[in-house]
Amino acid sequence: MKITKRLPGLPVERALGVLSGRWKAVLLHTLGQQGPQRTCDLEKRIAGLSQKVLIEQLRALEEHGLLRRQAVAGEPQGIEYLLTPLGESTLPILESLIDWGAHHAGEVGELDRLLPCEAVVKNH
């Protein structure tokens, strides 16, 4: 069964259903900031993300049309993931969610609980 068949009918619920998941937003943000990445590179870069969950989240994002796999030139077994135009369209939404999350934390007195991106995603 395809994941897309289980999405809600209301547009806002559909959007939240596509983006929800512990690592989906982090993966989209990382691919948007750092470009195409191999599975092993994503696993090394994102702290606390297991290979099993990484593969599940990548497959779900691919099924929803937000990213695609492509062969790495010169490597018969090499595959990397990159954002599709639909996936790229989520980047401004993610930035808005980041801003709103910080605003919310400030409003409820939890700014001290926020983590910098570097706490989860390591740069090249």
C-alpha positions in Angstrom: 0.0 0.0 0.0 1.3 3.4 -0.9 1.7 6.0 1.9 0.0 8.7 -0.3 -3.3 6.7 -0.1 -3.4 7.2 3.7 -3.1 11.0 3.5 -6.0 13.1 4.8 -8.2 15.0 2.5 -7.9 18.4 4.1 -4.9 20.3 2.6 -3.5 21.4 6.0 -3.7 17.9 7.4 -2.2 16.5 4.2 0.7 18.9 4.4 1.3 18.0 8.0 1.0 14.3 7.2 3.7 14.5 4.5 6.1 16.6 6.6 5.5 14.9 10.0 7.9 12.3 11.2 10.9 12.7 13.5 13.5 13.2 10.7 11.6 14.3 7.6 12.0 18.0 8.1 15.7 17.6 9.1 16.3 15.5 6.0 14.6 18.0 3.7 16.4 20.9 5.3 19.8 19.1 5.1 19.3 18.2 1.4 18.2 21.8 0.7 21.2 23.3 2.4 23.9 20.8 1.4 22.6 19.4 -1.9 22.5 15.7 -3.0 23.7 13.3 -0.3 24.4 9.6 -0.1 22.7 7.5 2.5 25.9 6.9 4.4 26.7 10.6 4.4 23.2 11.5 5.8 23.6 8.8 8.5 27.0 10.3 9.5 25.8 13.9 9.4 22.5 13.6 11.4 23.2 12.7 15.0 20.8 10.1 16.5 19.4 8.9 13.2 19.6 5.1 12.7 20.1 3.6 9.3 16.8 1.8 9.5 14.8 5.0 10.3 16.8 6.9 7.7 15.8 4.5 5.0 12.2 4.5 6.1 12.0 8.3 6.1 13.9 8.6 2.7 11.4 6.1 1.2 8.4 8.0 2.5 9.8 11.3 1.2 10.5 9.7 -2.1 7.0 8.2 -2.3 5.5 11.6 -1.5 7.5 13.1 -4.5 9.7 15.3 -2.3 13.0 13.7 -3.2 14.4 11.2 -5.7 17.3 8.8 -6.0 20.0 9.1 -8.6 23.0 7.1 -9.5 26.4 8.5 -8.5 28.6 8.9 -11.7 31.4 6.3 -11.8 30.0 4.2 -9.0 27.9 1.2 -10.0 26.3 0.8 -6.5 26.4 4.5 -5.6 23.0 6.2 -5.0 22.4 9.7 -3.7 19.2 11.5 -2.8 18.3 15.0 -3.9 15.2 17.2 -3.7 12.7 17.4 -6.5 11.1 20.7 -7.4 8.2 19.7 -5.1 10.7 19.0 -2.3 12.4 22.4 -2.9 9.0 24.0 -2.5 9.0 22.9 1.1 12.1 24.8 2.1 10.3 28.2 2.7 7.7 26.3 4.7 10.4 24.7 6.8 12.0 28.1 7.4 8.6 29.5 8.5 8.2 26.5 10.8 11.6 27.1 12.3 10.8 30.8 12.9 7.4 29.9 14.4 9.0 27.2 16.6 11.4 29.8 18.0 8.6 32.3 18.5 6.5 29.7 20.3 9.4 28.7 22.6 9.8 32.4 23.5 6.2 32.8 24.2 6.0 29.9 26.5 9.3 30.5 28.2 11.2 27.6 26.7 13.9 29.4 24.7 16.5 27.6 26.8 15.3 24.3 25.4 16.0 25.2 21.7 19.0 23.5 20.1 21.1 25.0 17.3 21.0 23.1 14.0 24.6 22.0 14.6 23.5 20.0 17.6 21.8 17.5 15.2 23.3 18.1 11.7 27.0 18.3 11.1 28.3 20.2 8.1 30.6 18.6 5.6 
